[in-house]
Amino acid sequence: MKLSSTLVFGAALTLAHANPVAKRAISDADILNYALTLEHLEATFYEEGLKNYTEQDFIDAGLDSTFYTNLKTIAMDETTHEAFLTQALAAAGAKPVERCTYVFPSTDVLSFLALGNVLEGVGVSAYLGAAASIMNPAYLTAAGSILTVEARHSAYLRATLGEAPSAQAFDNPLDFNEVFTVASPFIASCPSTNEQLPVKAFPSLTMSATAPAMNGSQVAVMAGPGFNTSMDMSNVFAAFITVTGPVWAPLNSSGDGKFTVTIPSGVSGQSYVVLTQGNTQATDDNILAGPAIIEVGAMTGSMGMGAVTSSSMSGKPTSTISMSLTSSKTTSSMTAGATTSPAFNEASVLMGTGTTGVLGAFIAAAAFVMQ
């Protein structure tokens, strides 16, 4: 059932009056605006997708009417999160950021779902990573309440696409700058009146792998513009982000920011990898590029909910994207138009299934970023 605007406002007002926002280098207001920026992106993504693709389009792609109804519920949830955070910030005396102009590269239902799947996973990781920085218990509870719903969205879409709904026992947290690095290719520009948030984008990182990517398999990694190719590469490592700390993997450099890495054990599902200087920590102080996103693990097949399977795609045209991209590093805030885009050369990627759908969604996004 849709939550009424009166109830949303009432809950937001209660949250705002619990305590004023904490003032720190990154305040609770910053964190809520950071969350609102992501909710704006997700709400717009589903809004545009449901305008672009009809129920029949989903049926033609191998899904059913029940899935389409559930997808509209997911879209409604994101809009409700958006309204809740906006009203909570306003009631607390902070200025909520407004929607930006976004660019989403989906060209059909399958690429739309592949990208939605990734965005939901990033949303879970973003809320999880921000939780430790929230000082106000009331705000923490509210963020946790949104996080659990985002996790349900993620599990549903993963199962629909034939991925394990819960690929591992713990979700992976992402810090503020890591999330912004992932989100920035989808943000074309933002209103000049939006408050600048204390975030920056690292140089981009992409991984080239064929589905499925498995533990022990080798993948190619490419750092984008802004990555210092003249540094000592013997001290550069790949760090796969997990809740218990990085899982380290050595890199083999072929020059010009190009590497190969073997996916280590202890990594599964939607995974994030950054390049670091040294292998003792993975923080803003020593992250050199990334995160890149890769789906690790075998496909599970249909979960009995109108899931997209190889058989449902039989006889249907395959969506591919092939492009060569370059861009420059940016440290712009979420207020400015993002100019960071993943660099990927001669990529031909299947959209809509497993790892390749994840890669395709992000590679395609880069083509639409305003320079």
C-alpha positions in Angstrom: 0.0 0.0 0.0 1.3 3.4 -0.9 2.4 5.5 2.1 0.4 8.8 2.1 2.2 12.1 1.9 0.8 13.0 5.3 2.3 9.9 6.9 5.6 10.5 5.1 5.8 14.1 6.3 4.8 13.1 9.9 7.5 10.5 10.0 10.1 12.9 8.6 9.1 15.6 11.1 9.4 13.2 14.0 12.9 12.3 12.7 13.9 15.9 12.4 12.8 16.8 15.9 14.6 13.8 17.5 17.8 15.9 17.6 19.3 18.6 15.4 21.7 17.3 12.8 25.3 16.8 14.1 28.0 19.2 12.9 31.2 17.5 11.9 33.5 17.4 8.8 30.7 15.4 7.2 27.6 16.1 9.1 24.4 14.0 9.5 22.8 16.6 7.1 25.5 15.9 4.6 24.9 12.1 4.9 21.2 12.5 4.5 21.7 14.7 1.4 24.1 12.1 0.1 21.5 9.5 0.6 18.9 11.8 -1.0 21.2 12.2 -4.0 21.2 8.4 -4.5 17.4 8.2 -4.0 16.9 10.9 -6.6 18.9 8.9 -9.0 17.1 5.6 -8.3 13.6 7.2 -8.3 14.3 8.9 -11.7 15.8 5.7 -13.1 12.6 3.7 -12.4 10.3 6.6 -13.4 12.0 6.9 -16.8 12.2 3.1 -17.3 8.5 2.6 -16.6 7.7 5.4 -19.1 10.0 3.8 -21.7 8.9 0.2 -21.4 5.4 -1.1 -21.3 4.0 -4.1 -19.5 4.0 -5.9 -22.8 7.6 -5.1 -23.3 8.4 -6.9 -20.1 6.2 -9.9 -21.1 8.0 -10.0 -24.5 11.3 -10.1 -22.6 10.3 -13.3 -20.8 8.8 -11.7 -17.6 5.2 -11.7 -16.4 2.6 -9.3 -15.2 3.3 -10.0 -11.5 6.9 -8.9 -12.0 5.8 -5.7 -13.7 3.5 -5.0 -10.8 6.3 -5.6 -8.3 8.6 -3.4 -10.3 6.1 -0.5 -10.0 6.1 -1.1 -6.2 9.9 -0.9 -6.1 9.6 2.4 -8.0 7.0 3.7 -5.5 9.3 2.7 -2.6 12.2 4.8 -4.1 9.9 7.8 -4.6 8.7 7.5 -1.0 12.3 7.3 0.2 13.0 10.5 -1.8 10.1 12.3 -0.3 10.9 11.2 3.2 14.5 12.3 3.1 13.5 15.6 1.5 11.0 16.4 4.1 13.2 15.3 7.0 16.0 17.6 5.9 13.7 20.5 5.4 12.1 20.0 8.8 15.6 19.8 10.4 16.5 23.2 8.9 18.8 21.8 6.3 18.4 22.4 2.6 17.6 19.2 0.7 19.4 18.7 -2.7 17.2 18.6 -5.7 17.1 16.1 -8.6 19.9 16.3 -11.1 19.8 15.6 -14.8 20.7 11.9 -15.3 21.8 9.7 -18.2 20.8 6.0 -18.2 22.0 3.8 -21.0 19.3 1.1 -21.1 18.1 0.4 -24.6 15.6 -2.4 -23.8 14.0 -4.2 -20.8 16.9 -6.5 -20.2 19.5 -3.7 -20.1 17.2 -1.7 -17.9 16.9 -4.5 -15.4 20.6 -5.2 -15.5 21.3 -1.6 -14.6 18.6 -1.5 -12.0 20.1 -4.6 -10.4 23.5 -2.9 -10.1 22.0 0.4 -8.7 20.1 -1.5 -6.0 23.3 -3.3 -5.0 25.2 0.0 -4.9 22.4 1.5 -2.8 22.7 -1.3 -0.2 26.4 -0.8 0.0 26.1 3.0 0.2 23.7 2.9 3.2 25.8 0.2 4.8 29.0 2.2 4.4 27.4 5.5 5.7 25.9 3.9 8.8 29.1 4.2 10.9 29.3 7.9 10.2 25.8 8.8 11.4 25.8 10.2 14.9 22.1 10.7 15.6 20.5 7.4 16.6 17.1 8.4 15.0 18.8 9.1 11.7 20.6 5.8 11.9 17.4 4.0 12.5 15.8 5.7 9.5 18.7 4.9 7.2 18.7 1.3 8.4 15.0 1.1 7.6 15.6 2.2 4.1 18.6 -0.1 3.8 16.6 -3.2 4.5 14.1 -2.3 1.8 16.8 -1.6 -0.7 18.2 -5.1 0.1 14.8 -6.6 -0.6 14.8 -4.8 -4.0 18.3 -6.1 -4.7 17.5 -9.7 -3.8 14.3 -9.6 -6.0 16.1 -8.3 -9.0 19.0 -10.6 -8.6 16.7 -13.6 -8.4 14.8 -12.4 -11.5 18.1 -12.2 -13.5 19.2 -15.6 -12.4 21.7 -14.5 -9.7 21.8 -15.7 -6.2 19.5 -13.4 -4.1 21.9 -13.6 -1.2 25.3 -14.4 -2.7 27.2 -14.2 0.6 26.6 -13.9 4.3 27.6 -10.2 4.5 27.0 -7.3 2.2 29.9 -5.1 1.2 30.1 -1.5 2.4 31.2 1.4 0.2 32.5 4.7 1.5 31.2 8.1 0.3 33.9 8.7 -2.4 33.6 5.1 -3.6 29.9 5.5 -4.1 30.3 8.8 -5.9 32.9 7.3 -8.2 30.3 4.7 -9.2 27.3 7.1 -9.4 29.0 10.0 -11.2 28.8 8.6 -14.8 25.0 8.7 -14.5 24.9 12.4 -13.3 25.0 14.8 -16.3 24.5 18.0 -14.3 22.9 19.2 -11.1 21.2 22.5 -10.1 23.7 25.2 -9.1 21.6 25.8 -6.0 22.4 22.3 -4.6 24.7 22.3 -1.6 28.1 21.0 -2.4 28.8 17.7 -0.6 32.3 16.7 0.6 32.8 13.9 -1.9 35.0 13.4 -4.9 35.5 10.8 -7.6 38.6 8.6 -7.9 39.9 7.7 -11.4 37.6 5.2 -13.0 38.3 1.5 -13.0 36.8 -1.1 -15.3 37.1 -4.9 -15.4 36.6 -7.0 -18.4 35.3 -10.5 -17.8 33.0 -13.0 -19.5 30.1 -14.4 -17.4 30.4 -16.1 -15.1 33.4 -14.6 -13.3 34.5 -17.2 -10.8 36.9 -17.3 -7.8 40.3 -18.2 -9.3 39.5 -16.8 -12.7 41.7 -14.0 -14.2 40.2 -10.7 -15.3 41.6 -7.7 -17.1 41.5 -4.4 -15.2 41.9 -0.9 -16.7 42.4 2.4 -14.8 41.0 5.5 -16.4 42.4 9.0 -16.9 43.9 10.5 -13.8 45.6 7.3 -12.7 49.3 7.9 -12.3 50.9 5.4 -14.7 54.4 6.5 -13.8 54.3 5.2 -10.2 56.0 2.1 -9.0 53.5 -0.6 -10.0 55.1 -3.2 -7.7 53.4 -1.4 -4.8 49.9 -1.3 -6.4 47.4 -3.9 -5.3 43.8 -4.9 -6.0 41.6 -4.7 -2.9 38.2 -6.4 -3.1 36.0 -4.6 -0.6 34.3 -6.7 2.2 32.7 -5.9 5.5 35.6 -7.5 7.4 38.3 -5.6 5.4 39.9 -5.8 2.0 40.6 -9.1 0.3 43.9 -8.5 -1.4 45.0 -9.7 -4.8 48.3 -9.1 -6.6 48.3 -7.3 -9.9 50.2 -8.1 -13.1 50.9 -4.8 -14.9 51.1 -4.5 -18.7 51.6 -0.8 -18.6 49.4 2.3 -19.3 47.1 1.4 -16.3 46.3 -2.0 -17.6 46.5 -5.0 -15.3 45.3 -8.6 -14.8 44.1 -9.9 -11.5 42.9 -13.2 -10.2 39.6 -13.1 -8.3 40.4 -14.3 -4.8 38.4 -16.6 -2.6 36.1 -14.9 -0.1 34.5 -12.7 -2.8 31.0 -13.4 -4.1 28.0 -11.7 -5.7 28.1 -8.0 -6.6 31.7 -7.2 -5.7 33.8 -4.0 -5.7 37.5 -3.7 -6.4 39.8 -0.7 -6.0 43.5 -0.2 -6.8 45.5 0.9 -3.7 49.0 2.0 -3.0 50.2 -0.7 -0.6 48.2 -3.6 0.8 47.6 -2.5 4.4 44.4 -0.5 4.0 41.9 0.7 1.4 40.9 4.2 2.4 40.6 7.6 0.7 44.3 8.2 1.5 45.6 5.4 -0.6 42.9 4.4 -3.2 44.3 5.1 -6.6 41.3 4.1 -8.8 37.9 2.5 -8.6 35.8 0.9 -7.5 35.0 -1.4 -10.5 32.0 -3.7 -10.2 32.0 -7.3 -11.0 29.5 -10.1 -10.4 31.3 -13.2 -9.0 29.7 -16.6 -8.9 27.7 -18.9 -11.1 24.2 -18.1 -12.4 21.4 -19.8 -10.4 18.7 -19.9 -13.1 15.0 -19.1 -12.7 13.7 -18.6 -9.1 10.1 -19.2 -10.2 9.0 -15.6 -10.4 9.0 -15.0 -14.1 12.8 -14.8 -14.1 14.8 -14.0 -17.2 16.5 -17.2 -18.3 18.5 -18.4 -21.3 15.4 -20.1 -22.6 13.3 -17.0 -22.3 15.8 -15.1 -24.4 15.9 -17.8 -27.1 15.2 -16.3 -30.5 15.4 -12.7 -29.1 17.9 -10.2 -30.4 21.0 -9.7 -28.3 21.8 -6.2 -27.1 25.4 -5.3 -27.4 27.4 -2.2 -26.9 30.8 -1.5 -28.4 32.8 1.7 -27.8 36.1 3.3 -27.0 36.1 5.9 -24.3 38.4 8.3 -22.6 37.8 11.0 -20.0 39.5 13.1 -17.4 39.5 12.7 -13.6 37.2 15.0 -11.6 37.0 15.8 -8.0 33.8 17.7 -8.5 31.1 17.5 -5.8 27.6 16.1 -6.3 26.5 19.6 -7.1 28.5 19.9 -10.3 28.1 17.9 -13.5 30.1 14.8 -13.3 32.9 14.3 -15.9 34.3 11.1 -14.7 33.4 8.1 -16.9 34.7 4.6 -17.0 37.4 4.2 -19.7 36.9 1.0 -21.7 38.5 0.2 -25.1 36.8 -2.0 -27.7 34.3 -3.5 -25.4 31.5 -5.6 -26.8 29.2 -6.6 -24.0 26.0 -8.6 -23.7 23.4 -6.8 -21.8 20.9 -8.4 -19.4 22.5 -11.5 -18.1 24.9 -11.9 -15.2 28.3 -10.3 -15.1 28.2 -9.0 -18.6 25.0 -7.2 -17.9 26.6 -5.5 -15.0 29.6 -4.4 -17.1 27.5 -3.4 -20.0 25.3 -1.1 -18.0 28.3 0.8 -16.6 30.3 0.9 -19.8 27.2 2.2 -21.7 26.7 4.9 -19.0 30.1 6.4 -19.9 29.0 7.1 -23.4 26.3 9.4 -22.2 28.3 11.5 -19.7 28.4 15.2 -20.6 32.0 16.3 -21.0 
